[in-house]
Amino acid sequence: MALDNLIKLHETDKRLLEIDELKGGLPELLNTQESELGDINDSQTLSKNKLKKLKTNITSSKNSLNKSSDKLEKYNNQLFSVTNTKEYEALISETDQLKTIISDLNNELSNISGEKSELEELIESNKNLIKELTNTINDNKKILSEQMEKTDKEEQLLLKSKNRISKNIDTFSLTQYTKLLGKYSQGMASIPRDSCNNCYTSLPPQLIVEIKYDKKIITCPSCSVFLYYKKDND
């Protein structure tokens, strides 16, 4: 009967929920930590690539600075051997341009060096975070593995059983049950003390009789979960 299969499915889901609660939220925590670790690793890769480019830029700027400084020194020495005003003014113009270039290169080097220092600090900080988070994840995986060692096999059997039971339930009832399961963490409720065990609404006597003896699918008039009768010794 559809009702019997729904009850079997409900009992299976109840045990699966109990097993999930035994994990203590560790799976969700691990997912969060692994996602965070992935983000930090991505940031670390970008930072290292940027640092590599900065080092190349520093080398290039230093080479340009050295060439410009050598050229400036050469022009300054030539000032002492000029023979006319036109040549003197041309050299002064060249040295002024070189001084501007050298000043700009020094400013550029200063900015790049500052950015390089910040990146190196970030990379070192990320390195420590990656190490700490990796250790934490490994510890949590070990704890989860130890906690689930006894229930893992049962969980796999329950999942197979759930799949088998679900195939014997009509599509409409299964869809409704699944929606209720997602909303309340249970798609069915027993009726202890003549009330719904999900929302605790008191049920009319006639409805209680129907639930106990008619063996048909009946929903709670308040929360809509499927209702079933369970004897105290069940």
PyMOL commands that set and color helices and strands:
alter all, ss='L'
color gray80, all
select helices_A, chain A and resi 2-22+26-81+85-148+152-166+171-184+192-194+205-213
alter helices_A, ss='H'
color red, helices_A
select strands_A, chain A and resi 188-190+218-219+226-228
alter strands_A, ss='S'
color yellow, strands_A
deselect
rebuild
show_as cartoon
